């Protein structure tokens, strides 16, 4: 299964750090945010990785290279200035992702999620997507979607959980849509209306590193000892 890391965001709430460095390339402790994800993905067997970029995108390839030093193969999907938003970025990258279900991970999260669970997963034929949901963080107390007892997601129902930014998609979910700025939520809504969006609830460590405060907290949490625990 191929994987795409979403790395095209502007990172407004992380300014002034992101005025000069793309958010996924910021350091948290001994590594860059995206490197923690790459290491965990490769360890789980995801070694064919597509990375999209827009804001300061010219920095990614010189810093990360071809993927060889991470024991992976990288392909890059460069977007127009300003980016294509999440769904638009995925649609542009579809030729690189192939015809089978693929994994997409936000490039600005930190988690200890066991990605090998998804590497072994066989997405049901009737499902368009499978989302990893997490407990609601302080910055999203109302949550996003309800996960019912059948493992299906919907807009209705309580309590809602928060979308982690980790999901498997069928390319058919985005078929026949043009490469343009498109948000991801309308695709979720349509899949949920059709009862074609499944999910799982992960209760381990997860953080959306969207502010300077959260980046500082993660760097303090990891440090050198934290990095050793991740090996």
C-alpha positions in Angstrom: 0.0 0.0 0.0 1.3 3.4 -0.9 1.2 6.3 1.5 0.9 10.1 1.1 2.1 12.6 3.7 0.2 15.9 3.5 2.8 18.6 3.8 1.5 21.5 1.8 -0.1 23.6 4.6 0.9 27.2 5.3 0.9 26.8 9.1 -0.4 30.2 10.0 -0.7 29.5 13.7 3.0 28.5 13.8 4.3 31.8 12.6 6.9 33.2 12.7 8.5 29.8 12.6 6.7 28.9 9.4 7.7 32.1 7.7 11.0 30.4 6.9 10.4 26.7 7.3 7.4 24.5 6.2 5.5 23.2 9.3 6.4 19.5 8.7 10.1 20.4 8.5 10.1 22.1 11.9 12.2 20.3 14.6 10.5 18.8 17.7 13.4 17.6 19.8 16.0 15.7 17.7 14.0 15.2 14.6 11.7 17.1 12.2 8.0 16.5 12.6 7.8 14.7 9.3 10.7 12.5 10.1 8.9 10.9 13.1 6.1 10.0 10.8 8.5 8.7 8.1 10.3 6.5 10.6 7.1 5.0 12.0 5.6 4.4 8.5 8.7 2.7 7.2 8.9 0.5 10.3 5.3 -0.6 9.6 6.2 -1.5 6.0 5.1 1.7 4.2 8.2 2.5 2.3 6.7 4.0 -0.9 5.8 7.5 0.1 4.4 10.5 -1.8 4.9 13.9 -0.2 3.0 16.9 -1.4 4.2 20.5 -0.8 3.3 24.1 -1.6 4.4 26.6 1.0 8.2 26.9 0.8 8.0 23.6 -1.0 11.5 23.9 -2.6 12.9 23.0 0.8 11.5 19.4 1.0 13.6 17.6 -1.7 17.0 19.0 -0.7 16.3 18.2 3.0 14.6 14.8 2.7 16.1 13.6 -0.6 15.0 10.5 -2.4 14.1 8.6 0.8 17.2 6.4 0.6 18.5 7.3 4.1 15.1 6.5 5.5 15.1 3.1 3.8 12.2 4.3 1.6 11.4 5.7 -1.8 9.9 9.3 -2.0 8.0 10.9 -4.8 7.0 14.5 -4.6 3.8 16.3 -5.7 4.5 20.0 -6.1 1.4 22.2 -5.9 0.7 25.6 -7.2 1.4 28.6 -5.0 -1.2 28.7 -2.2 -1.8 24.9 -2.4 -4.8 22.9 -3.4 -6.3 22.2 0.0 -6.4 18.6 1.3 -8.7 16.9 -1.3 -7.2 18.9 -4.2 -3.8 17.8 -3.2 -4.8 14.1 -3.0 -6.5 14.4 -6.4 -3.3 15.8 -8.0 -1.3 13.0 -6.5 -3.6 10.2 -7.6 -1.4 9.2 -10.6 1.4 8.6 -8.1 -0.8 6.7 -5.7 -2.1 4.0 -8.1 -5.4 2.2 -8.4 -5.5 0.5 -5.0 -6.5 1.9 -1.6 -3.8 4.1 -0.1 -3.0 5.6 3.2 -2.9 9.4 3.8 -1.3 11.0 6.9 -1.2 14.6 7.9 2.3 15.8 8.1 1.8 18.0 11.2 0.8 15.3 13.7 2.7 13.3 16.2 1.4 9.9 17.4 2.4 6.5 18.6 -0.4 5.0 16.5 0.6 1.4 15.3 0.6 2.0 11.5 1.2 -1.7 10.9 -2.5 -2.2 11.8 -3.4 -0.4 8.6 -0.7 -2.1 6.5 -2.5 -5.4 7.2 -6.0 -3.9 6.7 -8.2 -5.1 3.8 -10.6 -2.2 3.2 -14.1 -3.6 2.6 -15.1 -3.4 -1.1 -18.2 -1.3 -0.2 -16.2 1.2 1.8 -14.7 4.4 0.3 -12.6 5.4 3.3 -11.5 4.3 6.8 -10.7 7.0 9.3 -8.7 6.8 12.5 -10.5 8.7 15.2 -9.1 10.0 18.5 -10.4 11.5 21.7 -11.3 15.1 21.4 -8.4 17.5 22.2 -8.9 20.8 24.0 -8.9 22.7 20.7 -11.7 20.5 19.2 -14.0 19.7 22.2 -17.1 19.0 20.0 -15.3 16.4 17.9 -16.0 15.7 14.2 -17.9 12.5 13.5 -19.8 9.8 15.4 -18.5 6.2 15.3 -21.4 3.8 15.7 -21.3 0.2 17.0 -21.1 -1.2 13.4 -17.8 0.7 12.9 -19.4 3.3 10.5 -19.0 7.0 10.7 -21.8 9.6 10.6 -22.4 13.3 11.1 -25.2 12.5 13.6 -24.9 10.9 17.0 -23.0 11.6 20.2 -20.4 11.5 21.5 -18.4 12.6 18.5 -14.7 11.9 18.1 -11.9 13.9 16.3 -10.5 12.8 13.0 -6.8 12.1 13.5 -5.6 13.0 10.0 -4.8 9.3 9.4 -7.0 7.5 6.8 -7.2 4.9 4.1 -9.0 6.0 0.9 -10.1 4.3 -2.3 -9.1 6.3 -5.4 -12.7 6.0 -6.5 -13.6 8.4 -3.7 -12.0 11.2 -5.7 -12.7 10.0 -9.2 -13.8 12.5 -11.9 -12.9 15.5 -9.8 -10.6 18.1 -11.3 -7.3 19.2 -9.9 -8.4 22.4 -8.1 -8.7 23.7 -4.6 -11.0 21.2 -2.8 -11.6 20.6 0.9 -11.8 17.1 2.2 -14.9 17.3 4.5 -17.5 17.3 1.6 -16.0 14.0 0.4 -16.4 12.6 4.0 -20.0 13.9 4.1 -20.9 12.2 0.9 -19.3 8.9 1.9 -21.1 9.0 5.2 -24.4 9.6 3.6 -23.8 6.4 1.5 -22.7 4.5 4.7 -19.4 4.0 3.0 -17.1 5.6 5.7 -15.8 3.2 8.4 -13.6 4.1 11.3 -11.7 3.0 14.4 -11.1 4.7 17.7 -7.5 5.0 18.8 -6.9 6.1 22.4 -3.1 6.3 22.4 -0.9 9.3 22.1 -1.8 11.8 19.3 -1.3 15.5 18.9 -2.0 18.0 16.2 1.1 20.2 16.2 -0.7 23.3 15.1 0.6 26.0 17.4 4.0 27.1 18.8 2.8 26.0 22.3 2.1 22.5 21.1 5.4 22.3 19.2 7.2 23.4 22.3 5.4 20.9 24.5 6.1 18.1 22.1 9.8 19.0 21.9 9.9 18.9 25.7 8.1 15.6 25.8 10.5 14.0 23.3 13.9 15.4 23.9 16.8 12.9 23.7 15.2 10.3 25.9 11.9 10.5 24.0 13.8 9.9 20.7 15.4 6.8 22.1 12.0 5.4 23.1 10.8 5.8 19.5 13.6 3.8 18.0 
